[in-house]
Amino acid sequence: MKLIDFARKINNEITSVQSMPDMINNIRNIVSVAIVDEVFLNDCVNELIKNTKNILNINESEPLYIDYKNKWRMNVFLWNPKSENHPHQHNTWSVSGVMHNKIKIKIFEKVNEEISVSKELIAVEGKTGYLIPPCIHTLGNPDLSEYSITLHVFCDSDLRTDKNGDTIWLGKNDPLDNIDYSMVALRNLTSCLLISDKLSSNLQFDILEKIFTLGTPSIKLKSYKKMIRININKSEKYSSQLESVLSGDILIKIREGNDKLYGREA
């Protein structure tokens, strides 16, 4: 399923005359199919890469997809190991899916202005869910060492002036405050690296080349190692580029490895 077809399906549900629960359930089914579909994953990664280019050029980050007419947008989020966001409340509906690893959801109840956890659940890769407002919750990655990735379809308020109230953060920190765009770019590329593992080798190598071009030395190194496993011959042209951005012991190690891989030993 291509991203444009995914968007068309979502729009068909939003513009159809049906109940809110039916619409959200149908969108959940669409997301369930999409997040395990190679074509959709490849399109998502390419959109993330395009977004990363904008960030690096003009410090501007856009949703993975946004539809102003039908008032919805889609984002992909990377979750660090053992991370959890602050309790927050969405005042519009949303549908989410786990693209990689797993995610922990906590649902809160509010009594006399105090909140407490009323329910906890773990969603594993490929699983989807939805929220109908009002719902106070947190999301987090319970894994001790591996990243998680989620995809979210958010409904936006009808009036642009109301959008700041679509999500209310109950903690002191709003993620949209003081955005570090270099970190956003790094997290985008890390997501791309992880999602690329779910693609066929030809699609993956093309993605890795794009990631390598945009990445920090650490991202370039991770991309290069993956490229080598797919196609050593095609990877060779990136060996010198990688060496040029490394230093110290890691440079010595990589150079020695490249010499052996490509027969450059004296």
N, C-alpha and C positions, 0 to 999 in steps of 0.2 A: 504494500500500500504506500503510494507516494504521499509526501506531506500535503501536497495540494489536494489530493483525494481525501485525506484525513480531514482537512479543513472543510471541504465540501460536505462531508458526512456530518460534521459537527453543526455546520450552518443549517443543514436540512432539519436536524433535530430541533434547533433553537427556533426556527421559523415555522415549524409545524404546529398545528393546533392540537395540543395534548396537555396533560397534567404535568406539573413540575416534577413529581416523583418519576413518572414515566420517561420524561425527557432526560433526567439525570441518569436513570438506569440505562437508557439506550446509549448515552454518551460514555458511560462506564464500559459498556460492552465494546464500543469502538476503540476506546483506549486499551482495553485488554488485548484486542487483536493487534493493535499497532505496536505496542512496546516489545513484542516478540517477533516482529516482522523485519527482515533484513533490509528491505528497501526503505522502510520508514526510518529505521535506525541510521542508515547511511545518509538520508536526507537531513535528519536531525543533526548529525555530526557536521555536515557541510554548512548548515545554518549557524552552528556554534562557531565554526572556523571563520565564517563571514563576520559574525558578531565580534570575534576576537580581533580581526583586522581593524574594525571600526574603533574598538577600544584603544588599540595601540596607536592608531592614527589621530583620533580626535577625542579620546577620553569620553566616549559615549557608548552606553550599553542599551540594547533593545531586547524585548522579549524574544524568545525563539520564534514566535509567530504572534501576530496581533491582528484582530479583525475589529476595526472601529465601527463598522456598520452594525454588526451583530453583537458587539460589546463583549468580546472575550479575548483572552490571550493565553499563551502557553509558555511555560518556563521549564528548564531543566536545572535541577539543583544537585550540587555535590555535597556530600556529608562526610566530614572527617570522622575517623574512628572515635568512639566515645563522646561524640558531640550531641548537643540537644539545643534547640532554639527556645526562646522565652515563650511563656504562655501567651497566646494571642487568640483573637476572635475574628473570624471572617463573617462579614455581614452580607455576603453574596455566596451563592453555591460554588462548589469546586469539586473536581474529580482528579484523582491522583493515581499514579501507578509506579511500581518499583521496577526500574530498568536494570539495576545492578545491586546484588547483595541483598540487604534487608533493611527495614526501617521499623522503629518502635513508635507507636502512637499512644499518647496519654490524653484521655478525655477528662475534663474537669467539670465539677458542678460548683455553682456559686450560691452561697448562703450567707446573708447579712454582709455582703461585700467581701467575704472571704472565699477563696477558692481551694478546693481539694480534689485530688485525683479520684475519679469514680470508676474508671475503666482503663486498662492497659492491654494492648495487643501488639503482636509482631506480624508484619507483612513481609513476605519473602519475595524474591525476584519473580516478576510476572504477575503478581497480585495487584489488584486495583481496589479503590474505595472512593467514597464520596462524603462530602459534608454539606448538610443543609443548615443554614443559619437559624438561630445563633448557636454557635458551638465554640467553647473555649478549649483549646488543645495545644499540645506541643508535638513536634516530630524530632526524632533523633536517630542516631546510628549506634546500636548497642554493641557492634563488633569492636573488638579490642585492637585490631590491626588493619582491617581492610576498609576502603572507602565504600560508600553507598551512593546510588544515584536515583533520583526520583523525577518523574515528569508530572507537571501539574497543568490542568486546564482551569483557569479562573474566569468567573463571570465578572464583568465590570459594571459599575452603576450606570444607570441611564444618563445621568447628568455628569459631565466631566468635573464639575465643581464638587461632586460628592465622592470622587474616587479616593481622596485621602482618608475617607472613613470606611473604605471597603475592608480594611484590615486594621484592627486596633491592638496594639502591643501593650500588654499589661506590665511588662518589665520596664526597666529604665532605658534599654537600648533598642532603638528602631534600626533594623538592618539597612535601611535606606539613608541613614545618617552617616556622613563622613565616609563615603564609599572609596575604597582603595582600588582604583581601576587596574593597577598592575596585578593585584591579587585576583581580581575578577578574571582577567585574561589567563592567569596561571591556572585557575580552577576550571575554566572552560576547556583548556587544552588537556588537563588531567582527565576530565570527563570524556573527552574525545578519545584519549588513549585507552581508557577502560572499555568504552562502548565499541571501539574498533575491533576488540578481541572477539566480538560476536558476529563479525562480518566474514565473508569469504576472503580468501587470500588476495585476490586481485583488487577487490574493493578496499581491503585493509591497507595494502601497500600504498595505494593512491592517497588515502587519508593520512597515513604516517608521513609521507613526503610533505604534505601541507603542514602538518603539526611541526615537523622538524624545522621547516622554514621560519615559522613564527615563534618557536619556543626558546626558552632560556637554555643555558648549557645543560641543566639537569633534564629538562624535557627533551632536548635534542638527543641526549644519551639514551633515555628510555625509548624514544622512537627508533633510534638506530639499532638498538638491541633487538627490537621486534622485527625491524626490516631484515636483519641478518637471518633470523629464523625463517622468514618467508622466502627470500630470494637473495642469496649472497652476491650474485653477479650484479644485480640492480642496485644493491646497497653500496657497492664499492665507491661510487662517485661521491657519497656522503662521508666517507671515512676521513678524508683530508679536511673537509669543512668542520667535522666534529673535533678533530685534533686541534684545529686553530682556535677553538673557544675554550679548551680545557687547559689545566695547568697542574703542576705538582704530581703526586703519586698516581692520581687517576689518569693523567695524560700518559705517563710512562706505561701504565698497565694497558690502556686502550691501544697505544701505538704498537706495543709488543704483540697484542692480539691481532691487530690489523696486518702487521707484517706477516704473521703466520697464515691468516685467512687468505691474503691476496698474493702470497709468494714473494714478499718484498724483503725476505731475509738476505743478509749479505752472504 
